[in-house]
Amino acid sequence: MTPTVGELTRTFAKIGCLSFGGPAAQIALMHRVILDEKKWVSEPDYLRALSFCMLLPGPEAMQLATWIGWRLHGVKGGLIAGGLFVIPGALVVLGLSLIYAGFGQVPLIAALFTGVQAAVIAIVIEALIRVSKRALKSREAYLIAAAAFAALFLFKLPFPLVILAAATWGFLRTKAVAKDPAAPAPPAALARSLRAAAVWLVLWLAPLGVLVLLVPGRLAEIGIFFSKLAVLTFGGAYAVLAWMAQDVVEAKGWLTLPQMMDGLGLAETTPGPLILVNEFVGFMAAHQQGGWTMGLAGAGIALWMTFIPSFLFVFTGAPFIDRLTHMPRLSGALAAITAAVVGVIANLSLWFALHVLFASLPEVALGPLHLALPDPATLRLIPAAIALAAAYLLLKRHWPLLWVLALSAAASALAAVL
């Protein structure tokens, strides 16, 4: 049964408001609503589309929503479903960003966010465990994960290089012949895909060109940065957060590390994809330099450059899903990237933990190695206690994430008052 555009709109407005809990929970929610309740899409088609979206850079749950809309009502349906999957969370993140910029330096509010930062350590560790169970199924996968961690944490190699190396290894290690090759797509599908690619490339890159030519400075830098990020976000938001955090904090100086972690905590509390943290980063990076109006522009640019490429990838590649998901070398590259993502998230976990829990982290260089060694005398006891409690509640007691974040913030505020 094909729904009307109105039914599609109402359904995805509801999904967009309820899509808490990260991509696994969001994909399960769409499965329950779209397949089990509405029966709008068949199970085999849904699974093939999910495999296709996992091959793409960007938020796979949002891309899957876009594909569902496209399958039911073409480009209009894709825009409705994908847009409504993002918009509720984007509005919430914008509101929280405005509040944070206005009141984040008030001592009590700052204490609340200290608790959030400590809880974020446990959240990222939980993500590491979850991804590890899915990705590490062979000795080779463990070796790829370890190599990715060492490359990032010990040798400070660029994140894109690590992902490219993993993809190349997986591609070359996989046999090229598919056991069950898919039928070629008709010529009309190729023509539609080329038109879609042309239109969405213009929509994505033309505003970037205008920014670079007419508005040089921070807004153009935000546009360029998030455009690069959009094509490198393989393996979920956590995979790219380490690179983004280290780049915007250490290289560019747009945010402090506490601000970056606060943004991640805020994004965790909202519906929609976790990559909405980009909106917070864009807002704060621009607000820092030009106030509220520039902050709003920075948030809008970050959103545009993050999500327009997802529409480009889905509308261009959707007619070829069967063929793409039957290409074993692409699957091999994706499997290697997924294994490398475990090492990437391990690097993120350790990097966050060291910077939140220790006040001093002198770096020691030993040839090509760069080691951040914490000074034990500078251990922050209250954040350490909150991080341990949050890890226990999340990993052992399986408390809801929102409750853990709220309790962590309250404990930190209480400690500050006392």
N, C-alpha and C positions, 0 to 999 in steps of 0.2 A: 504494500500500500504506500503510495506516494503522498506525503502530507502537503497541505497548502503552505504558501509562504508564511501566512499568519501563524499556523501551527508550528512551523519550524522556528519562527522568531520567538514565540512564547516558550518553546521547549528549551532553546539554547540560552534565553534570558535566565531561565531557572537554573540551568546547568552552570552558567557563568557565575551566579550568586552562591552556588553550593560547592564549587570546585576547590575545596580545601584539601590539604594533605599531600601535595606533590603529584607527579605524573602518574604513579601507579594507582593512586586513589582516584585521580581524575579519569583515567582510561577505564577503570572499573565502573565508575559512575556513568560514563557514556554508554558502556556496554549494557548496563542494567536498564537505562532509560531508552536508548535507541534500538537495541536488539530485543531485550526481554519484554519490555513493556510496549513499545511502539511497533516493533517488528518492521522497521523501515529499511534495514540493511541485513543481508545474510551474514552468518558467522564466517564462512570462508572469505568473503569480500572484506569484512572487517579486519580479519587477521592479516590478510595480504596488505591492506592499507596501513595497518600498524607497522608491519615489517618495512614497508616503503618509508614511512615517516621516521623510523629509527635509522634509516640510511642517511637522512638529511641532517644538515646542521640546523640548530634552532630547537624550540620547544615542541617535542613530539606530540604532546596532548593537544596543544592548540592547532598543530598541523593536521592531526587526525580529525578534530572538529571541523576544520576547513574542508577536508576531503569529504566528510559526511554531507555537509551542505552542498558541496559541488556535485556530489553524486545524485542528490535529490533535486536540486534546482540550478545547476550550472554555476557560473561565476557569481551570480546574485546570491544564491544559497550559500556558497563558500564564504562570501564576505559577511553575510549575516551570522553564520555559525561561528566562524573564526573570530569575527569582531566581538560578538557578544560573549565569547569565552574569555576575552581579555578585558573588555571595558569595565565591568564592575570592579575587578581587582585594581585596575589602573586608577579609577576614581578614588578608591580607598587609599592607595599608596600616595596619590597626590595630596589628599587631605592630611594624611599622617606626615608627609614631608613638610607641608606648610606649618603644621603644629611643631614639628621637630625644629625647624629653622627658627621659629619664634620663641620657643620655650626650652630648647634642649640644653641651654647653659644654666638654667635655674638649678641650684644645688640638688633639690629633691628629685627633679626630673632626671638630672644627670645620674643620680644614684639608682633610679629605676632602670636606666639603660645600662648601667654597669652590670646589673643582674641579668639583663637580656644578653649582654655580650658573653657572660660566663655560660649561660644556657646554650648559646650558639655553638660552643665547643662540643657539647653533648649531641646537638642536632647534627652537626657535620660528621661526628663519629658514627651516629646511627645510620646516616646515608652511606658512609664507607662500608659498614657491615652489610647493609642491604644490597649494595652494588656488587660487593665481593661474592656474595652467595650466588648471584646471577652470572657473574662474568668469569670467575676463576674455577674452571672445570678441568684443567689440564696443567701439567708441569710447565708447558710453554706459556700458558696464560699467566702463571705466577711469575715466571721470569720476565715477561713483558711488563707486568705491574711493578716489579722491583726495579727494573731498568728505568721506567718512567719516573719513579720516586727519586732514584739516585740522580737522574739527569736534572730534575728540577730543584731538589733540596740541597744536594751536595755540589753540583756543578753549575747551577743557575742558568741552565740552557733555556732558550725561549720556548714557551708553551706550544706555539704553532709548529716548531721543529719537532718536538716530541710526538705530537699527534700525527704529523706527516710521516715520520719514521715508522710509527706503529702501523699506519695504514699501508705503507709501502711493503712492510714485512708481511702483513696478512695477505695482501694482494698477490705477492709473488709466491707465497707458500701454498696457495690454494690452486687446485687444478682448474683449468679454464672451461672444461666441458661440463655442461649441465646434464644430469640424468634425465630430466623431464623438461626439455626446452619449451618455452612459451611460444605461441604463434606470434608472428610479427604484427605490429600495429598497422592499421590501414593508413594510406597516404593522407586521408582527410584529417586523421588524428595528429599527424606530424605537422600539417599546416596550422591547425588550431594551436598546437603547442608553441610553434614559432611565433605566432601572433601574440599569444599570451606572454611569452618571454620578452618580446619587444616592448609591449605595453608596460609590464611591471618593472622591467629594467629602467625605463624612462621615469616611472613613478618613484622608484627608489633613488636613482642617481641624479636626476635633474635637480631636485631640491638641494642635494649635496653640492652640486656644481654651483648653484646660486649662492649657497652659504660661503663656499670657498672664495668665490669671485667678489661678492658684494658685502659679505659680513665676516671678513677675516678676524681671527681672534678666537676666543674661548668657544663660542657657539659652533664655529666651523671645526674646531678641534674635537668637540663632542660628536659632531656628525661623522667625521672621519673615523674616530675611535670605535664608535658603535657599529659603523658599517663593516669594519674589519672583524669586529667581534661576532657579527651576525653569521659570517661564513665559517667561523671556527668553533661554534658551539656544538661540538659533537659530544655525545655521551651525557647530555643533561646539563643543567645550570651549574651544578657543583663542580663539574669538570673545568669550566672556564672561570669560575669565581676566583681561584687562586691567582691566575694570570691577571684578571681584571683588578683584583684587590691590590696586588703588588704593583701593578702599573699605575693605577690612579693614586695610590698612597705614596709609594716610594719614588717612582720615576716622574710622575706629573705633579704630585703634591696637590691634587684637587680636593682630596678628603684626608682626614686623619684615619688611622686604623680603627679607633673606637667608633667613628662615624660610619665607616664601612660595615662594621659588624652590627651596629644599630640598624643600618639599612637592611641587612640580611634578616635580622630579627623581625623588623616590620614586615618585610615581604613574606616571611613564613606565616604571619598571622592573617594574611589576606587570601581571598579566593584568587584563582587564576594561576598562571605559571610563575615559578619562583624567579624567572628571569626578569620579572617586573622590578627587581632590585635595580635594574638599569635605569628605570625612571627616577628612582631616588638619587642615584649617583649623578645622572644628568641634571636634576634639579639643584642638588647641593653644589656641584661643580660650577654651575652658572650663577647661582645665588651668591656664592662666595665672592664673585667678581662684580656682579651688577645688580644685586637686590632681587626683589620679588618678581618683577616683570621678566627679567632675564632668566630667573630660576624657572618660571613657567615655560619659557621658550626652550630652555635646556631639557626640561622633562619631556616636552612634546617632540623635540628632535630625537632624544634617546628612544622614545617609543616608536617613532616612525622608522628609524634606522634598524631597530631590533625586529619589528614584526612585518614590515612590508616585504623583506626577503622571503619570509615563510610563505606568504601568498604567492610570490614568484615561483618558488620551488614546487609548491603543490599544484598550482594551475598549469605549470609547464610539464611536470612529470606525471600527473595523475593518469593521463591516457595510456601510459606505458608501465603501469604498476606490475602487471603480470610478467612482462619481459624483464623489468629491473629486479624483481624479487626472485627470478630464476637465474640470475647471474651469480655463479658461485664465488667468483673473485671479489665482487662487491661485498658479498656476505662475509668472506674471509677478512677483508679490510675492516669491516665494521666490527667483527669479533675481536680483532687485534686492538682496535681503538677502544673498545669497551674494556678490555683487560688493562690497557694503559691508563684508562680513566680511574681505575682503582688506585694506581700509584699517584695520579694527580690529586685525587681527593685525600689520600693519606698525607701528601705534602700540604694541602690546604689545612687539614686538621691540626697537624703539628705546628704549622706557621701561626695559625690563629691562637692555639693554646699557649705557645711560648710568649706571644706578644700580649696576651691578656693576663697571664698569670705572673709574669716577671716584669719588673720595672726597668731592668737593665739587661741588654742582650748584645754584648760586644761580639763583633764578627772576627773570626780568626781565618786567615788565608794560609793554606798549606798547598803551594803549587796551584793546580787547577781547582782544588777543593776550597769551598767557602762555607765555613761552619759558624752558625749562630749559637753561641754557648751561653746559656742563661747564668746569671749570677744568683746562686741560691739565697744570698742574703736579701735579695730584692723580691722574694716570693710574696705575692699579694694573697694573704690568707683567706679573706672573705670571698673574693671571686673563686679561689680554688675550692673552698667548701661548697659554694653554690654549684660550681661545675660538676663536682662529684655527686651532689644530691640530684642534679638534673639528669646526669647519666644513669643513676640508679632508677629514677622514676620513669625515664624513657625506655631504657634497655631491659630492665628487670620487671618493673611493675606495669609497663606499657600504658602509662598515662597518656591522655590526649595532649598533643603538642601545645595547644593554647593554654591549658591548665599549667603545664610545666613553665612556659614563658611567664605567665602571670605570677606564679608562685616565686619564681626566681627574681623577678623585678621587685615584688613585695619584700622578699627577704633582704635584698640589697638596700632598699629604702629604709627598712626597719633598723638595719645595722648602722646606716648613716645617721639616723636620728638618735640612736642610743650612744 
